[in-house]
Amino acid sequence: KNQVEQSPQSLIILEGKNCTLQCNYTVSPFSNLRWYKQDTGRGPVSLTIMTFSENTKSNGRYTATLDADTKQSSLHITASQLSDSASYICVVSGGSSGGSYIPTFGRGTSLIVHP
Amino acid sequence: EAGVVQSPRYKIIEKKQPVAFWCNPISGHNTLYWYLQNLGQGPELLIRYENEEAVDDSQLPKDRFSAERLKGVDSTLKIQPAELGDSAVYLCASSLTGDTEAFFGQGTRLTVV
């Protein structure tokens, strides 16, 4: 069964600090991995996408890594801001249904940034 | 360009009553998803459409839930009758194809009392 596990479940940090969120998956075959940010009361918004051959990808203060061998990904947030407070969801596309890949969602990591 | 539009944003109903949610995907997006999201959890797929065809509805509780996507554009998700445990956020998303980025609507927050 395709699964995506995220850790930690929740995280509280002070403004300006860095943090790293983890994602482990068992989705096979693998197509891509996305990190989404979901603000309270809003739908998820994509931050980064990584394919099998990519190890690192940055989007501003967000840097995602992917180790396809160990099936692990991380999202590193540098110099956190209050607006980073949100849920961060790891989504792995793979498997196969109806001839196309399907996304499997993790439960998300709830990040709270305190001033 | 408008993103994925969902309505209503909020809905409060009594148990055993019917309820319907509406989704207008991004123009040109062939794939449409309905997700259920409980508080503190990630979205869970209910049904996925490729154009008009429901290609993955294995997680849809078919005894009370139904969905349709007429003409391969707008979609509606219906619950009849609603139960207390159906209280959640119902998210709609669309993408060009099943393997490209999914864009989400703001969701409909359903409260069943």
Interface residues (C-beta under 8 A of the other chain):
Chain A: V4 Q6 S31 N32 R34 G41 R42 G43 P44 V45 S46 I49 I89 S93 S97 G98 G99 S100 Y101 I102 P103 F105 G106 R107 G108 S110
Chain B: V4 T31 Y35 G40 Q41 G42 P43 E44 L45 R48 E50 E53 V55 D56 L91 A93 T97 G98 D99 E101 A102 F103 F104 G105 Q106 G107 R109
